[in-house]
Amino acid sequence: MSRLMTPLRIGPVQLPNRIGMPPMVRLSPHVPPEVIGETGDVTDAVVEHYRRRAAAGTGLVIVEATCVDPSGRVWKQGLNAFDPSHIPGLRALASAIATAGSVPGIQLVHGGPQADPGLFGGVTWGPSAVAPSVGELEPCELELRDILRIQGRFVEAATLAAEAGFRFIELHAAHGYLLDSFISPIRNQRTDAFGGSLENRMRMIVDIVLRMKVAVGERAAVGARISVFTHIADGFGEPELVTMVRSLEQAHSDFVDLSVDRVLRPAFGGDKSMGQLARSATRLPVLVAGGLATPMDAERTIAEGHGDVACIGRAMLSDPDWAKSAAAQMTSPSAADAR
Ligand SMILES: Cc1cc2nc3c(=O)[nH]c(=O)nc-3n(C[C@H](O)[C@H](O)[C@H](O)COP(=O)(O)O)c2cc1C
């Protein structure tokens, strides 16, 4: 019996199998120009892009990083969830994914220092006035009232997403955007309750998860995507991974989504992968993505305990029927032999 094809409960939702499509903005050579579009509106082509991957049998389809506030917009063609006028498009997406048999998920983002001020005519924001990298724009430091306002925007966007029918809602707390900047010991130089120790630097995320949980209730699973590997140069290792995962658990997250460079590779010089370490630190289901290309990679991910959901990014962008091929392989005798 394939482990990959086994159902999984995540908070209030049941996945039919453990194959996930991770959030991916459509700006990719693998995505046809009509799907990318010009404006960030949910067109029929955008709906079809996600519906196809759902209809192939992907258990969880997480719609790309979707912006919670104009000041956090990163891509002209990116989706938005900060105004009731966005609900019909989001509802069309959630409904198409659910009707195709998959759990509709969505990721919520604020670009922070990586936002594009050309899109909203303002300044960029960060935990401290530290540029994302050399030569890049220095963001303005958020004052407490701005922090509370942005937290509120995430909660409002989550409420809007739940109203639109999404059953899995994750914060984008990875890859250098606003929430990840709070985690960074370099970019977060604050001396208040949102800076200092890693527990304090996680507070921005923890607070939002708690408030989302209250706002969304049983309508959707809520949690966050974090990336530890992007902070290795900042000295992050196993203890930081464990602290981050446990902070999310204490905030009543329903899951932890780990973005890693290679799911099946040992981490931090030991013999366990980041997913295995995260799973040993929490009871929560752990989603993993990074370098999973074949169905057997995904099956190994689950069978060897690297994660509870195997998310397939670029391979699923280039092959919308990836999950269908996986299901066929998993029921064939050769797949059973390979385990
Ligand atoms: C075109 C593209 C867009 C992406 N957009 C997002 C995104 O919106 N949010 C996010 O957390 N990660 C994003 N990622 C990262 C993927 O979710 C995934 O973690 C990464 O591609 C590694 O998985 P893979 O090796 O299976 O592709 C993106 C990746 C690609 C290739």
PDBQT file of the ligand as one rigid body, heavy atoms in Angstrom, charges set to zero:
ROOT
HETATM    1  C1  LIG A 401       7.763  29.768 -10.416  1.00  0.00    +0.000 C 
HETATM    2  C2  LIG A 401       7.857  29.594  -8.920  1.00  0.00    +0.000 A 
HETATM    3  C3  LIG A 401       7.069  30.385  -8.096  1.00  0.00    +0.000 A 
HETATM    4  C4  LIG A 401       7.119  30.221  -6.710  1.00  0.00    +0.000 A 
HETATM    5  N1  LIG A 401       6.280  30.971  -5.917  1.00  0.00    +0.000 NA
HETATM    6  C5  LIG A 401       6.233  30.729  -4.593  1.00  0.00    +0.000 A 
HETATM    7  C6  LIG A 401       5.245  31.348  -3.787  1.00  0.00    +0.000 A 
HETATM    8  O1  LIG A 401       4.355  32.061  -4.263  1.00  0.00    +0.000 OA
HETATM    9  N2  LIG A 401       5.300  31.095  -2.450  1.00  0.00    +0.000 N 
HETATM   10  C7  LIG A 401       6.213  30.248  -1.888  1.00  0.00    +0.000 A 
HETATM   11  O2  LIG A 401       6.214  30.053  -0.679  1.00  0.00    +0.000 OA
HETATM   12  N3  LIG A 401       7.120  29.615  -2.647  1.00  0.00    +0.000 NA
HETATM   13  C8  LIG A 401       7.128  29.803  -3.976  1.00  0.00    +0.000 A 
HETATM   14  N4  LIG A 401       7.986  29.075  -4.756  1.00  0.00    +0.000 N 
HETATM   15  C9  LIG A 401       8.766  27.973  -4.152  1.00  0.00    +0.000 C 
HETATM   16  C10 LIG A 401       7.990  26.642  -4.319  1.00  0.00    +0.000 C 
HETATM   17  O3  LIG A 401       6.790  26.651  -3.565  1.00  0.00    +0.000 OA
HETATM   18  C11 LIG A 401       8.824  25.430  -3.868  1.00  0.00    +0.000 C 
HETATM   19  O4  LIG A 401       9.091  25.522  -2.505  1.00  0.00    +0.000 OA
HETATM   20  C12 LIG A 401      10.146  25.345  -4.639  1.00  0.00    +0.000 C 
HETATM   21  O5  LIG A 401       9.928  25.488  -6.035  1.00  0.00    +0.000 OA
HETATM   22  C13 LIG A 401      10.864  24.040  -4.350  1.00  0.00    +0.000 C 
HETATM   23  O6  LIG A 401      10.094  22.941  -4.771  1.00  0.00    +0.000 OA
HETATM   24  P1  LIG A 401      10.433  22.174  -6.171  1.00  0.00    +0.000 P 
HETATM   25  O7  LIG A 401      11.884  21.776  -6.089  1.00  0.00    +0.000 OA
HETATM   26  O8  LIG A 401       9.508  20.981  -6.158  1.00  0.00    +0.000 OA
HETATM   27  O9  LIG A 401      10.171  23.108  -7.282  1.00  0.00    +0.000 OA
HETATM   28  C14 LIG A 401       7.972  29.252  -6.137  1.00  0.00    +0.000 A 
HETATM   29  C15 LIG A 401       8.780  28.466  -6.980  1.00  0.00    +0.000 A 
HETATM   30  C16 LIG A 401       8.706  28.616  -8.347  1.00  0.00    +0.000 A 
HETATM   31  C17 LIG A 401       9.544  27.710  -9.220  1.00  0.00    +0.000 C 
ENDROOT
TORSDOF 0
